[in-house]
Amino acid sequence: MNDDNAAIRVIQDLRVQAAAQAPGSRLPTVRELSARHQASPVTVTRAIRALTAEGVLDAQPGRGTFVARRPRAAQEQDLGWQSIALGARPPGEDAMQALLAVPRPGMIPLSSGYLDADLQPVAALGAALARAARQPAAWQRGPVEGREDLRAWFARTAGGELRADDMNICPGGQSALSTAFRALCAPGDPILVEAPTYLGALAAARAAGLRVVPVPADAEGVRPDLLEAAFRRTGARLFYCQPLYANPHGATLAADRRPDVMAAVRRAGAFLLEDDYARDLAIDGDPPRPLVADDPHGHVVYLRSLTKSAAPGLRVAAIGARGAAGARLRAARVLDDFFVAGPLQQAALDLVTSPAWPRHLKALRTELRARREALTEALAVHVPTLRTPLVPAGGLHVWARLPQGMDDVAVTNEAAARQVVVFPGRPWFAAEPDGAYLRLTFAAAPPDQLREGVRRLQGAVG
């Protein structure tokens, strides 16, 4: 306690002196301050370190402590030249920043791409990471494509067509998308996407210089007839697709559409990038096999991430393809970031191969079902004009259509004023939306908060 009081006295003294003297002025030594405040050198050093971290002081070992040089006043700075040097701002940045923004305290999150902290297997993940950190080999450089045993796990869970050598470990699904678009396409190429689709994919495709062409989807997934027509009209060689619990609308590609979609891809001599982000987020029954499991000729490029089903900090995903496409992906990964951190790969492998993982997924299914029901039931009671044509069989989101004439952005802003976070539908469309929507998430808050969030949303929708 005495040390704390002495540190406070030293900090207050140094603040006063720093405010009164010019930047670069030398301040008293540790010995002088120790004598003045009857404090130990350790206490004085701790106080100096704290003010240095704040930017008040500049501590230079062997030379002394000085008043930090302050940045020029904001009104004296002229940064306008940067607008000319940088040129036009890439599209999609605002939407992505809004999507990833952390809600302010007191806000109820009805929009998020990640599990509520209470649903994450943090104890098992922390233990796995601690074990990995103690293994010297985990800190060494590994293969660019990632650990073979982790790649083998991803390949095995994809259904059998892929091998470990076909897979590449990436730091999250978004990174894998960027790698795939650059590896498989050239700037200016067309790329087909579902409408609506994941806005992070739209942003990554546009950042790669691709021309995004939407193909309508409904409650049974992308429409094969329109997909075939889009291939013929555009000459596209890549179709980005989420066949399972698609984000944002939650649809799963119907069983009778799967062969027609693959036939359209084969006839076009194209690739289908299967984003299997929600493989571990089933609620009603077991999910169908990935498309890649029934693809003998290498048309499907397969992407799966652990981030959504585990924790936002577990930035581990895998992307795989066979033949020349796989080689292109491996080459692109070298240019991106060399390799994913070894301890994180080891921790991911330990987690998904431990008994804790199936227990987590079983508990997660129960919790997601309860939260999905809480959200959809509250919407039916409090905001019946907000229609939810599809209750998804898995995933994290509900796609809700606003009444005709309403503006989704205006509703989003009004909801924020009522301390509830929702996300507008228009950024999820590559072209003009066919109506006004909200994407609502049921996994980011417990049932009671979801119900309260919907009650607040009622005032925003009217």
N, C-alpha and C positions, 0 to 999 in steps of 0.2 A: 504494500500500500504506500509506504514511504517512497519507494522507487517511482511509483506512478505519479505521486505528487511532485517529486523532483523533476520528472520528465515534463510534466505540464508547465512547471515554472520555466524550464529551459526553452520549451517551445514558444511560450508567450514572449519571453525575452527576445528570442531570435526573430520572431515575427515583427516585433516593434522595430528592431534594428534594421531589418531588411526593408521595411516600409519607409524608413527615414533616410536610407542611404541609396546612392546611385547604383545601378546594375554594375556588377564587377567589383564592388567594394569588398575588401577583406573583412571578415568577421572574426570575433575572438576565437582563440584556439580551444581545443577540447580541455586542456589543462586549465585555462583561464575560466572557462565556463564551469568546470568541476569545482574550482575554488569558490567562485561567486555564488553558486547555488548549493554547495555542499552535496554534490551529487557524484556518483561514481562515473569514471570514464565510459563504462558500458552504457549507463543511462543517458549520458550526454550524446554518445554516438548514436543511440537509438532515436533520440529526438532529432538529430541532424538528418538521419536517414529518412525519417517520416516527412520532414519538410522538403527534402530533396525530391522525394516521390511526388509531392504536390507541385513541384516546380518553383518553390519559393527560394530554395538555396541551390547552389552548385558546389557539391563537395568533390574536391580533386585530391585523391590520395597522394600524400607526400608534399602537397603544396599548401593545402588549407581549405577553408570554407569561405565561399563568396556569395554575394547577392546574385541571384540568377538574372540573366539578361531577359527582359520581358519582350514578348513579340510586339511588333508595331501595332498600333491601334487599328482596329478593323477599318475605320474610315480612311486610313492612309493607304490601305492595300488596293491595288488595281489588278484584279484577276480577270477582267473582261476579255483579255487577249485569248484566254483559254477556249472560249466559245468558238472562235475562228479556227484555232489550231485543231480542236477536236472534231468539228463538223457536226452533222446531225446526230441526235441521240438515238441509239438503237431502240427499236420498238420492243415493248413488253417489259421494260425495266420497272416501271412504276407498279405494274400489277404484281410482279414477283416480289418486290419489296413490301408491298401491302400484304401479300399472302404470308410472308415470313415474319411480319412484325409481331413482337411479343405484346400481348394485351396488357394494358395498364392495370394497376391494382384496382380491384373493385369491378372490373369488367367481367361479364360472363362470356366465355368463348363458345360460340356456336359455329366457329370457323377455325379449323386447324388441320394440318396434314399429319399430325403425330398423335400418339396415344397420350392420354392423361398420365401424369407422373405416377399415379396410384396403380396404373395398369402395366407399368414397365417392370421387367424382371431385374431391377437394379441390384438386388442382393447377389443373385447368381452371376450377373454380369460383372459386378465389382470383384467378386471372388475370382472369377476367371481372369480378369485383367491383372489382379494382384499376382496370381500364379505366373502369368505370362511375363510380367515385369521382372520376376526373379530369375528368369531363364536367360543367361547371357546370349544364347543363340538367337533369341527373338529380336535382339537389337542389331543384329548383323544384316548386311545387305542380302536380300533374297532375290529370287527370280522376278523379273519385271512383270510377268504374268500372274505372280502370286504363288502362295504355298500350294504345292501339289495336292496335299490332303484336303485343304479347303476347296480347291477347284473340283476335286473329285466329289465332294459332298454336294456342291451346287449341280454338277453334271448328273449325279445319281438322282437327285430330287426333281430334275427336269423331265424324267421319264424314260431315259435309256438311249435316245439317239445321239446325245452328246457325250463326249469323253472329257476327262480332266484336261487333256491337251488342247481341247477346243475352247476352254474357259479362260477368262481374264478377270482378276480381282480389281475392282475399282473403288475409289473413296466415295461411295454413295451412288444412288441411281441417277441423279442429275448429271454427275460427271460421266457416267456410262452413256447417257443419252448424247451428250456433247461429243464424246469420242465416236459414237456410232455415226452420227450425222456427218462428221468430217471425214470419217474413214470410208463411208459407203457412197458419198455423194460429192459433187463438185459445186462450188458457188454458182448460183443461177439455175441449178437443177430443180425440177418440181418434186415435191414430196406430198403424198396423200396422207391425210389424217382423218380420224372420225370427227364428226361435228355433233356435239361439242367434244372437246378432249382436254387433256391435262395442259394447263397453260404453261407449265415449265417446259414441256416439249415444244410448244409453239415458240417460246422465247429462244430455246436452244437452236431450233431449226433456222429461225430468222437470223440469229447471231452467226450461224454458219453460212449465211448468204443464200439459203434455199428459198424457193418459191412454194409457199404452203397452199395446198389445194384441199378444201374440206369435202368429205363424203358423208352424207347424212346417216345418222344412226338412230335407232328407236329402242324400245324396251327389250328387243331381242338382239341388240348389237348392230354392227354396221350392215347396211343393206347390200347384199352381194351384187345385185343387178346394177346398182349405181356405182359400186366399186369397179366393176368391169368396164362400165362406160367411162369412168374417170381415167382408168389406165389407157383406154384407147384414145381419149381426147388429148391427154397430156404427155403420153410417152413416159410417165414416171416409172422409176425403177425401185422405189421404196415406199412402203405403206407402213406408217406407225399405228399400232393398234394395242388397245388394252382389252383383251377378250374376256377378262375376269373382273367383275365388280368395277367397271370402268369409272374413272375419276373424270368428271364430277357426277355423272348421272346414275352410276351403280349397275348398269346393265351387264349381263353376261351373254356372250355370243351363243345363240341357240344351237342346239345339237344339229339341227337340220341345215343350219347355215354354214357350219364349219367346213364341210367338204366343198361347198360352192365358193367360199372365200378363198380357200387354198387353190382351187382350180383357177380362179381368176388371177391369182398371183403367179401361178405356173405358166399360164398362157401368156402373161405379160413378160415373162422372163425376169421377174422382179423379186425383191426381198420383202419379207414381212418382219418388221421389228416388233416382237412380242414383249410388251412391258408387263411382266407378271408380278407387279408390285404388291398385290394383295393375296398371294398364294396362302399365307398363314392367317388370313383374316376372315375365314369362312364362318358363317353364323348358322345358316340352315342347310344341314347336310354337308357332304364332302364335295369339294369343287371338282369340275371335270379336269381331265388331263390337260397339260399345256399343249398348245398347237404343235410345238417342236417335237413332242413325243410321237407324232404321226407324220413326220416330215423326212422321208428317206433321202430326198435329193438336195437338201441344204438350202431351201428357200427361207427358212425361218432363222432370224437372229434373235437369240433369247436373252432377256434381261430380267434379273431378279435381285431384289434388295432385302436386307434384314432390318433396315432402319425403321420401316413402318410398324413392323410387328415386335420390335424390341425397344429401342430407345433412339431419340434423335442423335445422340452422340456416337452411336454405333454406325459410323459411316463406312459400311462394308456392303458391297454389291458385287455381282458377277455378270459379265456379258459374254456370250459364246456364239460361235458360228463355225461351220466347217469349210474346208477348202480355202480358196483365195480370200474369201471374206474374213475368215478367222485370222489369216496372216495380216490383212489390212488393219484389223482391230488391234492386234499385238503391236504393230508398228506405230499406230496412233497413240497407244498407251505410253510408249517410250517418250514421246514428245510432250505428253501431258504432265506427268509428275513422277516418272521413273517407276515407283512402286508404292503400295500402301504400307503404312507403318507395320512392322513385324509384330509388335505386341498386340496391336488391334486385331490383326488377322488371327493370331494365336487365341486371343480371348473369344473371338467370334466362333472359331472352331470348337473350343472347349464348351461354349454355351450350347451350340446346336447339337452337339453329340453327347450331352449330359442328360441324365434323367430329369433335370430341372426344366429342360426345354419342352417336352410334351406336356408336363404338368402346367407350365405357363400357358401353352396354347389352349389347353382344355379350360383353364380358368378364364382366359381371355375371351373365348367364345361365349361363355356364360355371361360375362360382364357386358360384352358388346351387344348381346341380345337384349339384356335388360335396358341398356341405354338407348338402343334403337327404338324399343317399344315406348320408352318414356318420352322420347322426342316426337315420334309419330302420333302417339295418343294425345300429347299436349297440343300439337298442331291441329288435330281434328277438333279438339274442344275449343281452343282459344283463337285460332286463325283458320277457320274452315275455308276462307276464300283463297288461301295459299295451298294450291293443289299439289299433291305428291303422287303422280301417276304410277310410280314404281317404288315399292319397298324393297330395297336391295337385299339379296341373300347373303351379303358379306360386304367387306370393305369398311369404310369409315364415314360415308357421306350419304345425305339425302338431297335429291335435286327437286326443288320446289318451284312451281310456276306461279308468278304473280298475276293478279287480275289484269285484264286487258286495259291498257292505258297507263299503267303504273310504271314508274322509272326505277330500275333496280339500284342504280347508284344513289338516287335520292332516298330510297328506303334504307339502304345501307348506312347512309349518313344519319338519318333520323334514328335508326337503331343504336348507333354509337352514342348519340346524345342521351339515350335511355340506358346506357351502360351495358349494351349487349353487342357482341361482335358477330356480324354475318358478312358474307362475301358476295358481291354481285355476280351475275351470270355472264355478262357480255365478254369478259376477257377470256372465257373458255371457248369462244368461237373464233375460228380463223377468218371468217367473213361476217356478214350481217347475221345477228341472231334471229331465230324464228319467234322470239318472244322475250319477255322479261322473266328472269329466274334469280333464285338465290341458291347458293350451295351451302347447305347446313351440315355441320359435323356433329355426330353423336358420341364420339370417342374422347373428346377433350375435356369433358366435365361429368361429374356424377349425376344420377337421375334427378335429384332435387334441384340442382343448379340448372339442368336442362329445362325442367318445367318452369322455373322462374324466368329463365331466359326467353322462353316462348311467350310467357305472360307479358314481358316487356316488349317483345317483338310485336305483339298484338297492337300496341299503340302506334307503332311505326307503319304497319300495313293498313290499319284502319278497318 
